[in-house]
Amino acid sequence: MLTPGRIAAARAAVEYDRVARRLVLRAKFGGRTEILRHLGEQLARVAVHSGIGESRSLVTVVPSHPWARVIRGFNPALEVARPVARALRIPLRARVLSRRFGGMTPAKRLSAAGRRRALRSAFRCRRTLSGERVLLIDDVVTTGATAESCAAALLAAGAESVSLAVWARTPLRR
């Protein structure tokens, strides 16, 4: 799922099952940002108890695709990240990463290999991150391709390390 080396550590609050999927979709496509804040509070508890935020100097988020941002009017990852950053007492910098406009096919419709190819250079850093220890937040991780691409951009911009916290992750294969 995630390549060892780019992402130092990763934590999720829940598995991405039928119930979690329904909740996230209701929040994202129903404009229900209050649901995302509750998910963020749950992730914040996991982050505090797991120690994923220890020694992190900055919290940032996976940026939404520009079209999704226009349609929704918000970035779900940012709504999840706010309670996490507050609980960890780490500055939240939402606009560290940008996502290129790129192709029109949503990543969720691509295979794992297709996602990796499409997202390889999809993200860039807007600033230098010399020595920063970044906690990257997203709402859901499935293949890990988006998180890996974001981590690569953060590391290329000088980040010392990148950890990942997500509300839901696909179940690990047995």
C-alpha positions as CSV (number, residue, x, y, z in Angstrom):
1,M,0.0,0.0,0.0
2,L,2.4,2.7,1.1
3,T,6.1,2.6,0.1
4,P,8.4,2.5,3.1
5,G,10.8,5.4,3.1
6,R,8.7,8.3,1.9
7,I,6.2,8.2,4.7
8,A,7.8,7.7,8.1
9,A,4.6,6.6,9.9
10,A,0.9,6.3,9.2
11,R,-2.2,6.1,11.4
12,A,-5.9,5.7,10.6
13,A,-8.9,6.1,12.9
14,V,-11.1,3.5,11.2
15,E,-11.2,1.0,8.3
16,Y,-12.8,2.1,5.1
17,D,-15.8,-0.2,5.2
18,R,-19.4,0.2,3.9
19,V,-20.4,2.4,6.9
20,A,-17.3,4.6,6.7
21,R,-17.8,5.0,2.9
22,R,-21.4,6.1,3.3
23,L,-20.5,8.6,6.0
24,V,-17.6,10.2,4.0
25,L,-19.7,10.3,0.8
26,R,-22.6,12.0,2.7
27,A,-20.2,14.6,4.1
28,K,-18.4,15.2,0.8
29,F,-21.3,15.3,-1.6
30,G,-23.9,16.6,0.8
31,G,-22.0,19.6,1.9
32,R,-21.9,18.3,5.5
33,T,-18.7,19.8,6.8
34,E,-19.9,19.2,10.4
35,I,-19.6,15.5,9.7
36,L,-16.0,16.0,8.6
37,R,-15.3,17.9,11.8
38,H,-16.5,15.0,13.9
39,L,-14.3,12.6,11.9
40,G,-11.4,15.0,12.5
41,E,-12.1,14.9,16.2
42,Q,-12.0,11.1,16.1
43,L,-8.7,11.2,14.2
44,A,-7.4,13.8,16.7
45,R,-7.9,11.3,19.5
46,V,-6.1,8.6,17.5
47,A,-3.2,11.0,16.7
48,V,-2.8,12.1,20.3
49,H,-2.9,8.5,21.7
50,S,-0.7,7.0,19.0
51,G,2.0,9.7,19.2
52,I,1.9,10.2,15.4
53,G,2.1,14.0,16.0
54,E,5.1,13.9,18.3
55,S,8.0,15.9,17.0
56,R,5.9,17.2,14.0
57,S,6.4,20.9,13.3
58,L,3.7,21.4,10.7
59,V,0.3,20.0,9.7
60,T,-0.8,20.2,6.1
61,V,-3.5,18.5,4.0
62,V,-3.9,16.7,0.7
63,P,-5.3,19.4,-1.6
64,S,-8.6,18.6,-3.4
65,H,-8.6,18.4,-7.2
66,P,-9.4,21.9,-8.5
67,W,-12.7,20.8,-10.0
68,A,-13.8,19.0,-6.8
69,R,-12.9,22.1,-4.8
70,V,-15.1,24.3,-7.1
71,I,-18.0,21.9,-7.0
72,R,-17.9,21.2,-3.3
73,G,-16.8,24.6,-2.1
74,F,-14.5,23.0,0.5
75,N,-11.6,20.6,0.9
76,P,-12.6,17.5,3.0
77,A,-9.0,16.9,4.2
78,L,-8.9,20.4,5.6
79,E,-12.1,20.0,7.5
80,V,-10.7,16.8,9.0
81,A,-7.3,18.4,9.7
82,R,-8.5,21.3,11.8
83,P,-9.4,19.4,15.0
84,V,-6.2,17.3,14.6
85,A,-3.9,20.3,14.4
86,R,-5.7,21.9,17.3
87,A,-5.5,18.8,19.5
88,L,-1.8,18.4,18.7
89,R,-1.1,22.1,19.1
90,I,0.8,22.1,15.8
91,P,0.4,24.9,13.2
92,L,-2.0,24.0,10.3
93,R,-0.7,25.3,6.9
94,A,-3.4,24.2,4.4
95,R,-1.9,25.7,1.3
96,V,1.6,24.1,1.4
97,L,0.7,21.7,-1.4
98,S,-1.0,22.5,-4.7
99,R,-2.5,20.0,-7.1
100,R,-2.1,20.6,-10.8
101,F,-5.2,20.9,-12.8
102,G,-4.3,17.9,-15.0
103,G,-6.5,15.1,-16.3
104,M,-10.2,14.9,-15.9
105,T,-10.4,11.3,-14.8
106,P,-10.9,11.2,-11.0
107,A,-8.2,9.1,-9.3
108,K,-11.0,7.0,-7.6
109,R,-11.9,5.6,-11.1
110,L,-8.4,4.4,-11.9
111,S,-6.6,1.2,-10.9
112,A,-3.9,1.3,-8.3
113,A,-1.2,1.3,-11.1
114,G,-3.2,4.0,-13.0
115,R,-3.4,6.1,-9.9
116,R,0.4,5.9,-9.3
117,R,1.0,7.0,-12.9
118,A,-1.5,9.8,-12.9
119,L,-0.4,11.2,-9.5
120,R,3.3,10.8,-10.0
121,S,3.8,14.6,-10.6
122,A,0.3,15.9,-9.6
123,F,1.5,17.8,-6.5
124,R,4.0,20.5,-5.9
125,C,5.1,22.5,-2.8
126,R,4.4,26.2,-2.8
127,R,7.2,26.9,-0.4
128,T,10.6,25.6,0.9
129,L,10.2,23.2,3.9
130,S,13.8,23.0,5.1
131,G,13.9,20.8,8.2
132,E,10.1,20.7,8.7
133,R,8.7,17.5,10.1
134,V,5.3,17.3,8.4
135,L,2.1,15.6,9.4
136,L,0.0,15.1,6.2
137,I,-3.7,14.7,6.7
138,D,-6.4,13.2,4.4
139,D,-9.9,11.9,4.9
140,V,-9.4,8.5,3.2
141,V,-6.4,6.5,1.9
142,T,-7.1,3.6,-0.5
143,T,-4.1,2.7,-2.6
144,G,-1.8,5.2,-1.0
145,A,-0.8,6.7,-4.3
146,T,-2.0,10.2,-3.4
147,A,-0.3,10.2,-0.1
148,E,3.0,9.0,-1.6
149,S,2.9,11.7,-4.3
150,C,2.2,14.4,-1.7
151,A,5.0,13.0,0.5
152,A,7.4,13.0,-2.5
153,A,6.6,16.7,-3.2
154,L,7.1,17.6,0.5
155,L,10.4,15.8,0.7
156,A,11.6,17.4,-2.5
157,A,10.8,20.8,-1.0
158,G,13.2,20.0,1.9
159,A,10.9,18.4,4.5
160,E,12.9,16.3,6.9
161,S,10.2,13.7,7.2
162,V,6.5,13.1,6.5
163,S,4.0,11.2,8.6
164,L,0.4,10.5,7.5
165,A,-2.9,10.6,9.5
166,V,-6.1,9.6,7.8
167,W,-9.6,9.1,9.1
168,A,-10.2,5.9,7.1
169,R,-8.0,3.4,5.3
170,T,-8.9,0.4,3.1
171,P,-8.5,-2.8,5.1
172,L,-5.1,-4.4,5.0
173,R,-4.8,-7.5,2.8
174,R,-4.4,-10.6,4.8
